[in-house]
Amino acid sequence: MIIVKCQGGLGNQMLQYIFYLYLKNTVKPEVKIDISGFRFHGAHQGYELEKVFGIRPQYCTWLDKVRELGIDGIELHPKLVGPSHWRKQRDRLVRKGKCLRFSTFDAYNYMQTQMIMDHLYIDGYFLNHEFFDAVQEKAQKAFTFQKKLDGRNQEIAEKLRAEKVVGIHVRLGDYTNDDKWNVCDKEYYTRAIAYCRERLGDIKLYVFSDEDASQVLPEEYSYEYVTWNQGENAYIDMQLMAMCSNLIIANSTFSYLGALLNTNTGKIVIAPAHYNKNEPRPLAGKEWITL
C-alpha cells in the first residue's frame, strides 16, 4: 500500500487527488489518502473534496498506518497524536526510507528515475502538469461540481461564456504576510490584459478575489468584481473560472485548477512566469502563455 497525505486548500487537495489517481494507474492500484491532518489544521475550509465534488477515495485509517509503516500503534493513535508529534513520526519514517517528501515540482522528476516501493507514505505537493496529463479524463470526470449555481452566480455564469470575456484571479490574503510568496503585481496584470486586448479587441473583465484587488490592477480598465463567494462557498469562484472563455490566473493552485477544468476550446490562459520566490518555474499548462 502507498499512502498519500492530503493537505492544504482546495487547489492542493485536488492536485494530491490527481497524484493519487496517477499512482493507482501507473504504479500500484492499492493507494489510500490520509486526511487525518485536517483534525489539527483549520486553515482554508478544511477537507473539501467530498463536499465540493462528491469524491470519496479510499481513505487511510489509523490501522493502515500501523500495519504499513511499522509504527507503534499507540504512537499513532488519533486520540493521542497532535501535529507536532506526527511530524516527529514522519521525520523518523523519512530516515527509515518509508516516507517521501516532495515540494512543488520535485515529484515527477523523482518518479521518472526512482522505483516507488510498497509500504510508503508520501507527503508533499504535486504541481507537475504531467500528472494531470496522464489521468486527465478521470480527473475531469471526478472534478464535477455537485451544487448547481444560483442567484448572482448563475447570472454571472451566463455572461462568462461570451467570446470576449477574460476572467482574472487575484490572490492576496496570506501571500502578503509570507516572504516566500510574491503577489502578482500591477505590471503582470497590465501586461496580461494588454496581451488579451491585442488578440481579442475590446474585452469584458471579471475579477475573482476575496480581497481589494484594485490595488494590483491597472486603473485604465473597468472591471466587474466577484467578491461574494466567501467561506464554505469560496470554491464557487473556481467553478466560475472554469466557465470563462479566457483566463488570467495568479500564482495559485486555486486558479490553476480553475484553468485546468476549463474546457473552452481556443481559450487564452495567461499565468505568471514564476510560481514563487523560491521556485522559478511557472505553474502552467503546456499551451498557456507565461508572463
Secondary structure, 3 states (H helix, E strand, C coil): CEEEECCCCHHHHHHHHHHHHHHHHHCCCCEEEECHHHHCCCCCCCCCHHHHHCCCCCECCHHHHHHHHCCCHHHHCCCCCCHHHHHHHHHHHHHHCCEEEECCCHHHHHHHHCCCCCCEEEEECCCCHHHHHHCHHHHHHHCCCCCCCCHHHHHHHHHHCCCCEEEEECCCHHHHHCCCCCCCCHHHHHHHHHHHHHHHCCCEEEEECCCCHHHHCCCCCCCEEECCCCHHHCCHHHHHHCCCCCEECCCCHHHHHHHHCCCCCCCCEEECCCCECCECCCCCCCCCEEC
